[in-house]
């Protein structure tokens, strides 16, 4: 019964962060059908800063406290970075050539949110009025790209939850809130091309909300792996930390800077880190 209650709490929390957060973004996208690059940039960089603090000052610290061999922890962090990078690379390699503006002169990373989650790729298929199979495949690609960000985000919540003996501590709770906020602009980027392509607004909002479901899967993976013992906890914390470090440094921060070419994203990231540090130690 206790185990069931723990899982239920985790599922509810990550559903709010993933499904509700992304769905809220879908609603805003359906109503406005536009977003502000500067606002999205600052929101992403601030959330990235908080995530960095939680990863560096909480998750990795907890992994070290398990007394697992430090080499195992380092390798698990490296594995998280490499696997998420490689999966992202595969998706980019297959989809980028189909988007006209992504060419040799384009930055080697996404410079807009629709590129990060490949909704621009889906929009191209809508514009060409491709058959349903092509649209379905493009939709699956977009869902996979979103999952590659949402699963690691969920794992950090689950791993943090496991390190706190199944209690939703402040670090895991704040992470869930920040991930929910981060998912709002992502939901906007999903719903707008769906609606532009002819999908009804209610259906587009539902599809957008469901795209946040991988957060729940990641949270369960992070918690269940961390619950099998100290070695499992070290591996879970390490892998989740590495995956999140790649998402922040390899995707979120470069994109935030390209979307808002000023010093403000850097200051926003630093403010996020300071808030994260305050949350962890209060």
HELIX and SHEET records of a PDB file:
HELIX    1   1 UNK A    2  UNK A   15  1                                  14    
HELIX    2   2 UNK A   16  UNK A   20  3                                   5    
HELIX    3   3 UNK A   21  UNK A   32  1                                  12    
HELIX    4   4 UNK A   37  UNK A   54  1                                  18    
HELIX    5   5 UNK A   55  UNK A   59  3                                   5    
HELIX    6   6 UNK A   60  UNK A   65  1                                   6    
HELIX    7   7 UNK A   70  UNK A   95  1                                  26    
HELIX    8   8 UNK A   96  UNK A   98  5                                   3    
HELIX    9   9 UNK A  113  UNK A  116  1                                   4    
HELIX   10  10 UNK A  119  UNK A  127  1                                   9    
HELIX   11  11 UNK A  132  UNK A  163  1                                  32    
HELIX   12  12 UNK A  170  UNK A  196  1                                  27    
HELIX   13  13 UNK A  201  UNK A  210  1                                  10    
HELIX   14  14 UNK A  214  UNK A  226  1                                  13    
HELIX   15  15 UNK A  230  UNK A  246  1                                  17    
HELIX   16  16 UNK A  247  UNK A  252  3                                   6    
HELIX   17  17 UNK A  253  UNK A  259  1                                   7    
HELIX   18  18 UNK A  264  UNK A  281  1                                  18    
END                                                                             
